[in-house]
Amino acid sequence: MQRQGIRPLFRRGISLEIKLFIALLVALILLTCDARFPNTVEPVRKLVSVVIYPFQRIVLIPRDIFQRINNWFNAANMIRRENELLQKQYIEMAQITTRLSQLTAENYKLRKLLGITDVIKESSIVVEILYESNNSFSQHLIFNKGSKVGVSPGMSVISEGGVVGQIIRVTPVTSEAALVSDHNVSVPVQITRNGLRLITFGLGIPGLLEVRYLTDNFDIKIDDLLVTSGIGGIFPVGLPVAKVIKVEKDHISGYSRAIAESVAHPEYYRHFIVLKIEIN
């Protein structure tokens, strides 16, 4: 009995080498035909283009997605940089605007301050505050000019509002002034309403002064304006010093005292005038 042959599980086809050769041969033939007979091959080319176009689009989808994502990130980065630049410019403009407003206000105050010098016979010195004394028991200001420009102890310091204080210490380039509210400063004054002469003493509290040992025959009232009397020659005559805000009586001693508030308000100013001579 003849034994039948066993069929192979997979039928072998054309080898890869032959397939490659056939593909190259077909490509060569197509290139030759395209070069020699372009009009004839054109319909075939169009047909092939139409057939493979969907596959081309499918293949290009990842590239398009990547490009869109990349464009989105580039646009986001550009917007972020522009936003940062705009914020920086806004901050700079806000700082410039604020500084301009400050300079305008300071210029206005300085012009008003310099207007006071119209009644001064000869010269005075414009000074700028450097800082305030850190000593809580004294009311002092330190200025940017000293003995090199003629500032000396004892000179009075004024602002647009009135008497600020008195120079107590100088160096060649700085000077220190005690405010009228300092407890070591006393100012001879008089009431504008009736000419009554008094002396104010600093309370050691910012902006506050007192008039001590008032008897019942002293005519002093709330809202009376106290100006320098010129007695003693330290402060010129007629400069505003303070306004009376309270009059109270000490029943134990029998005397009264008046509390007054400085009208100079040095906390609002940077520039002051140091008087070197008398005022008309």
C-alpha positions in Angstrom: 0.0 0.0 0.0 1.4 3.3 -1.1 1.8 5.8 1.6 0.3 9.3 0.8 2.6 12.3 1.2 1.9 14.7 4.0 0.9 18.2 2.9 2.9 21.0 4.5 1.1 23.1 7.0 2.0 26.4 5.3 2.3 26.6 1.6 5.5 28.4 0.6 5.0 31.4 -1.7 7.3 33.6 -3.7 10.5 34.5 -1.8 11.2 38.0 -0.5 14.1 38.4 -2.9 11.8 37.8 -5.9 9.1 40.2 -4.5 11.7 42.9 -4.1 13.0 42.4 -7.6 9.5 42.5 -9.0 8.8 45.8 -7.0 12.0 47.4 -8.2 11.2 46.3 -11.8 7.7 47.7 -11.6 9.0 51.0 -10.1 11.6 51.2 -12.9 9.0 50.6 -15.6 6.7 53.3 -14.0 9.5 55.8 -13.8 10.5 55.1 -17.4 6.9 55.4 -18.6 6.4 58.6 -16.6 9.4 60.1 -18.2 8.6 59.1 -21.7 4.8 59.1 -21.7 3.7 61.7 -19.1 0.3 62.3 -20.6 -0.4 58.6 -20.7 0.6 58.0 -17.1 -1.1 61.1 -15.7 -4.6 59.4 -15.2 -2.9 56.5 -13.4 -1.1 58.9 -11.1 -4.3 60.7 -10.3 -6.0 57.4 -9.6 -3.3 56.3 -7.3 -3.3 59.6 -5.5 -7.0 59.4 -4.9 -6.7 55.9 -3.6 -3.8 56.5 -1.2 -4.9 60.0 0.0 -6.9 58.6 3.0 -3.9 56.6 4.1 -1.7 59.6 3.8 -4.1 61.6 6.0 -4.1 58.8 8.6 -0.4 58.7 8.6 -0.2 62.5 9.0 -2.6 62.6 11.9 0.1 62.2 14.6 2.2 64.9 13.0 -0.8 67.3 12.9 -1.7 66.6 16.5 1.9 67.2 17.6 2.1 70.5 15.6 -1.1 71.7 17.2 0.0 70.9 20.7 3.4 72.5 20.0 1.6 75.6 18.6 -0.6 75.8 21.6 2.3 75.6 24.0 4.2 78.2 22.0 1.1 80.5 22.1 0.7 79.9 25.8 4.3 80.8 26.6 4.1 83.9 24.4 1.0 85.1 26.2 2.6 84.4 29.6 5.7 86.4 28.7 3.5 89.2 27.3 1.5 89.2 30.5 4.6 89.3 32.7 5.9 92.2 30.6 2.6 94.1 30.9 2.5 93.5 34.7 6.1 94.7 35.0 5.3 97.8 32.9 2.2 98.4 35.0 4.1 98.2 38.2 6.8 100.6 36.9 4.2 103.0 35.7 2.4 102.9 39.0 5.7 103.6 40.8 6.4 106.5 38.4 2.9 107.9 38.9 3.2 107.6 42.7 6.6 109.2 42.7 5.4 112.0 40.5 2.5 112.7 42.8 4.8 112.7 45.8 7.2 115.1 44.0 4.4 117.4 43.0 3.1 117.5 46.6 6.6 118.1 47.9 7.2 120.8 45.3 4.0 122.6 46.3 4.8 122.4 50.0 8.4 123.6 49.3 7.1 126.6 47.3 4.8 127.6 50.1 7.7 127.1 52.6 10.0 129.3 50.6 7.2 131.9 50.4 7.8 132.5 54.1 11.3 133.8 53.3 9.8 136.9 51.7 9.5 138.5 55.1 13.0 137.5 56.2 15.6 140.4 56.1 18.6 138.5 55.0 19.1 134.7 54.7 17.8 131.4 56.1 18.6 127.8 55.4 16.3 125.2 53.9 17.0 121.8 55.4 15.6 118.3 54.8 14.8 115.8 57.4 17.0 112.7 57.5 15.3 110.8 60.3 13.5 111.2 63.6 15.2 110.4 66.9 14.4 106.9 68.2 14.4 108.1 71.8 10.8 107.8 73.0 11.6 110.4 75.8 12.4 113.2 73.4 11.0 114.8 70.3 13.9 115.3 68.0 14.5 115.7 64.2 17.8 115.2 62.4 18.5 117.4 59.3 20.8 117.1 56.4 22.8 120.4 57.0 25.1 121.5 59.7 27.7 124.0 60.7 29.3 124.0 57.2 26.4 126.0 55.9 26.0 128.1 59.0 23.5 126.1 61.2 24.3 126.6 64.9 22.6 125.7 68.2 19.8 128.0 69.3 18.5 128.8 65.8 14.7 128.4 65.4 13.2 125.9 63.0 9.9 126.7 61.2 7.6 125.1 58.7 4.7 126.4 56.6 2.5 126.0 59.7 4.6 127.7 62.2 7.4 127.1 64.8 8.7 123.5 64.7 11.5 123.7 67.3 15.0 124.8 68.0 18.4 123.6 66.9 20.2 122.0 69.9 23.2 120.1 68.4 25.2 120.4 65.1 27.9 118.6 63.3 29.6 119.9 60.1 27.0 118.1 57.9 24.0 117.5 60.1 21.9 119.2 62.8 19.5 118.1 65.5 16.4 120.0 66.5 14.2 119.6 69.5 10.5 120.1 68.7 8.3 122.5 70.7 6.6 119.4 72.1 9.9 118.1 73.6 9.9 118.4 77.4 13.2 120.4 77.4 11.9 123.1 75.1 10.1 126.3 76.3 8.8 129.0 74.0 7.8 132.5 75.1 4.3 133.1 73.5 1.4 135.5 73.6 -2.3 135.1 72.9 -3.3 136.8 69.6 -6.7 137.6 71.0 -5.6 139.8 73.9 -1.8 139.9 73.8 -1.3 138.0 77.1 2.3 136.8 77.4 2.9 133.2 78.5 5.4 130.4 78.2 4.7 127.0 76.7 6.5 123.8 77.8 6.7 120.6 75.8 4.8 117.7 77.3 7.0 115.0 75.7 4.0 113.8 73.7 4.1 114.4 69.9 2.4 117.7 69.1 1.3 118.7 72.7 2.4 121.6 74.8 1.2 123.1 78.1 1.0 126.4 79.8 1.6 126.0 83.6 0.5 127.8 86.7 -2.4 129.9 85.4 -4.4 131.8 88.0 -8.0 132.8 87.6 -7.1 136.3 86.3 -5.4 134.8 83.2 -7.7 135.3 80.2 -7.1 132.1 78.2 -9.7 130.1 76.3 -10.0 127.1 74.1 -9.1 127.9 70.4 -6.8 130.7 71.4 -3.9 131.0 69.1 -0.5 131.2 70.7 2.3 133.0 68.7 5.9 133.8 69.6 6.3 136.9 71.7 10.0 137.5 70.8 11.0 137.7 74.4 14.5 136.2 74.9 15.5 136.7 71.3 15.5 133.0 70.4 12.2 132.9 68.5 11.2 135.9 66.3 8.0 137.7 67.0 4.6 136.6 65.6 5.2 133.0 64.5 2.3 130.6 65.1 3.2 128.0 67.8 0.0 126.3 69.0 -3.7 126.4 69.6 -5.3 125.9 73.0 -7.4 122.7 73.1 -8.1 122.3 76.8 -8.0 124.4 80.0 -8.2 122.5 83.2 -7.8 123.4 86.9 -5.8 121.6 89.5 -8.0 121.9 92.7 -5.1 120.7 94.9 -2.7 123.5 93.9 -5.3 126.0 92.9 -3.7 126.7 89.6 -4.9 125.9 86.1 -3.1 124.7 83.1 -3.8 125.0 79.4 -3.0 122.2 76.9 -2.2 123.3 73.4 -1.6 121.5 70.1 1.3 122.5 67.9 0.2 124.0 64.6 3.4 123.2 62.7 2.7 119.4 62.2 6.2 118.5 61.2 5.2 114.9 60.5 3.6 116.1 57.2 6.8 117.8 55.9 10.2 116.9 54.7 11.7 120.4 54.3 12.0 123.1 56.9 13.6 126.5 57.3 16.3 127.3 59.9 16.1 131.0 60.7 19.5 132.7 60.9 18.2 136.3 61.4 15.2 138.3 62.6 11.9 138.6 60.8 10.0 141.8 60.0 
